[in-house]
Amino acid sequence: MERYEQVRKIAAEIAASHTQAPLDRIVDLFSRESGYATPKLDIRAVVLNDQEEILLVREKEDGLWTLPGGWVDVGESPSEAVEREVKEESGYEVRAVRLLALWDRDKHPHPPLPFHVYKIYFQCELLGGSPLTGSIETAGVGFFVTSALPGLSLGRVTPRQIERLVEYAADRGKLADFD
């Protein structure tokens, strides 16, 4: 156990040296993990309106914009999770209609995280609802033309990923992209 705790502390020190997170936060994060180290699932929605503008939400955590989404909860399918996240973060009701991409977060230019993440992107059909003025996690909602995106939360999505996802959403003949 002592060796394991030493290795965990060294790993936390390495992670802290590559991020802006304080060492004690990373040690706490690592100490709460049990069992096998398996990837987490981050789901994101690609929702386009009739003008081909993309739905983005403004994260309270960093004040930047991203595709609506978040972690998949245990016992929840990815499509259920993406539909729930869009409703919670934006106020809009959607239906997941197509898997666009399954990407390994580490193979894209995101800031490092202390755990491994697979990112799942769904094309979602807009069913109704109206924009929230704010939620627990978000401080804004809007549709944007892809040629004039606001500042993006690069830990969640990159401009190149949005470009690629919109391209895939427009071409029904393309199969889901993956790493």
C-alpha positions in Angstrom: 0.0 0.0 0.0 2.8 2.4 0.8 4.4 1.9 -2.6 1.0 2.4 -4.3 0.5 5.7 -2.4 4.0 6.8 -3.3 3.3 6.1 -7.0 0.0 7.9 -6.8 1.7 11.0 -5.2 4.4 11.0 -7.9 1.7 10.7 -10.6 -0.2 13.6 -9.1 3.0 15.7 -9.0 3.6 15.0 -12.7 0.0 15.8 -13.5 0.1 19.0 -11.5 3.3 20.1 -13.2 1.5 20.0 -16.6 -1.7 21.7 -15.5 -2.8 24.7 -13.5 -4.5 22.5 -10.9 -3.1 22.6 -7.4 -1.3 19.4 -6.2 -3.7 18.7 -3.3 -6.7 18.8 -5.7 -5.1 16.2 -8.0 -4.0 14.0 -5.1 -7.6 14.1 -3.9 -8.9 13.3 -7.4 -6.6 10.3 -7.7 -7.3 9.0 -4.2 -11.1 8.8 -4.9 -10.5 6.5 -7.9 -10.8 2.8 -7.2 -10.6 -0.3 -9.4 -9.2 -0.3 -12.9 -8.2 2.9 -14.5 -10.8 3.1 -17.3 -11.7 5.9 -19.7 -14.5 8.3 -18.8 -17.1 9.1 -21.4 -17.7 12.7 -22.4 -20.7 13.2 -24.7 -21.4 16.3 -26.9 -24.3 17.3 -29.1 -24.1 18.8 -32.5 -27.4 20.7 -33.0 -27.9 22.8 -36.1 -30.8 25.1 -36.6 -32.6 25.9 -40.0 -29.9 28.5 -40.8 -27.1 25.8 -40.3 -25.9 27.6 -37.1 -24.5 25.5 -34.3 -25.8 25.4 -30.8 -23.2 26.4 -28.1 -23.4 26.9 -24.4 -21.2 29.2 -22.3 -19.6 27.3 -19.4 -19.6 29.0 -16.0 -16.4 27.2 -15.1 -14.2 29.1 -17.6 -16.6 31.6 -19.3 -16.0 30.0 -22.7 -18.3 28.3 -25.2 -18.7 24.6 -26.1 -21.1 22.1 -27.5 -23.6 21.1 -24.9 -22.7 17.9 -23.1 -20.9 16.3 -20.2 -20.2 13.0 -18.5 -22.3 10.0 -19.1 -23.7 8.7 -15.9 -23.6 5.1 -14.8 -26.7 3.3 -16.0 -27.4 5.8 -18.7 -26.9 5.3 -22.4 -24.8 7.8 -24.3 -27.8 9.0 -26.4 -29.9 9.4 -23.2 -27.0 11.4 -21.6 -26.6 13.8 -24.6 -30.4 14.5 -24.7 -30.4 15.1 -21.0 -27.3 17.4 -21.1 -28.7 19.5 -23.9 -31.9 20.1 -22.0 -30.1 20.9 -18.7 -27.5 23.2 -20.2 -29.5 24.9 -23.0 -33.2 24.5 -22.4 -33.7 22.9 -25.8 -35.2 19.5 -26.3 -33.4 17.3 -28.8 -33.3 13.7 -30.1 -30.0 12.0 -30.8 -30.2 10.8 -34.4 -26.7 9.9 -35.5 -23.3 9.1 -34.0 -20.8 11.5 -35.7 -17.6 10.7 -34.0 -15.9 8.7 -31.2 -12.5 10.4 -30.5 -9.8 9.7 -28.0 -9.3 13.1 -26.2 -5.6 12.6 -26.0 -5.2 12.4 -29.7 -6.5 16.0 -30.1 -5.0 19.3 -29.0 -6.9 19.6 -25.7 -5.2 20.6 -22.4 -4.1 17.5 -20.4 -6.4 15.9 -17.9 -5.4 13.5 -15.0 -7.6 10.7 -16.5 -8.3 9.2 -19.9 -11.4 10.4 -21.8 -13.3 9.2 -24.9 -15.4 11.9 -26.5 -18.7 10.9 -28.2 -20.4 13.3 -30.5 -24.0 12.9 -31.6 -25.9 14.8 -34.3 -29.2 15.8 -32.6 -32.4 17.0 -34.0 -33.9 20.1 -32.5 -37.4 19.3 -31.2 -38.4 22.4 -29.2 -37.8 24.2 -26.0 -36.4 27.7 -25.5 -33.0 29.0 -24.4 -32.2 29.1 -20.7 -31.0 32.3 -19.2 -28.6 30.2 -17.0 -28.3 26.8 -15.4 -26.1 25.3 -12.7 -23.3 24.8 -15.3 -24.0 27.3 -18.0 -24.3 31.1 -18.3 -25.4 31.5 -21.9 -26.9 29.8 -24.9 -26.8 30.7 -28.6 -26.6 29.5 -32.1 -23.5 30.6 -34.1 -22.4 30.6 -37.6 -19.4 28.3 -37.8 -17.3 30.9 -39.6 -17.6 33.2 -36.5 -17.4 31.1 -33.4 -17.0 32.8 -30.0 -14.0 31.8 -27.7 -14.2 28.1 -27.2 -13.5 26.0 -24.1 -10.6 24.1 -25.6 -10.7 21.4 -22.9 -14.1 20.5 -24.3 -14.0 21.2 -28.0 -11.7 22.7 -30.6 -12.5 24.8 -33.7 -11.2 22.0 -36.0 -13.5 19.5 -34.3 -16.5 21.7 -34.8 -15.6 22.2 -38.4 -15.2 18.4 -38.9 -18.4 17.6 -37.0 -20.5 20.1 -39.1 -19.0 18.5 -42.2 -20.0 15.1 -41.1 -23.5 16.2 -40.1 -24.1 17.7 -43.5 -23.0 14.5 -45.3 -25.4 11.7 -44.4 -23.2 9.2 -46.4 -20.3 9.6 -44.1 -19.9 7.0 -41.4 -18.9 7.9 -37.9 -15.3 9.2 -37.5 -13.0 7.7 -34.9 -9.4 7.7 -33.8 
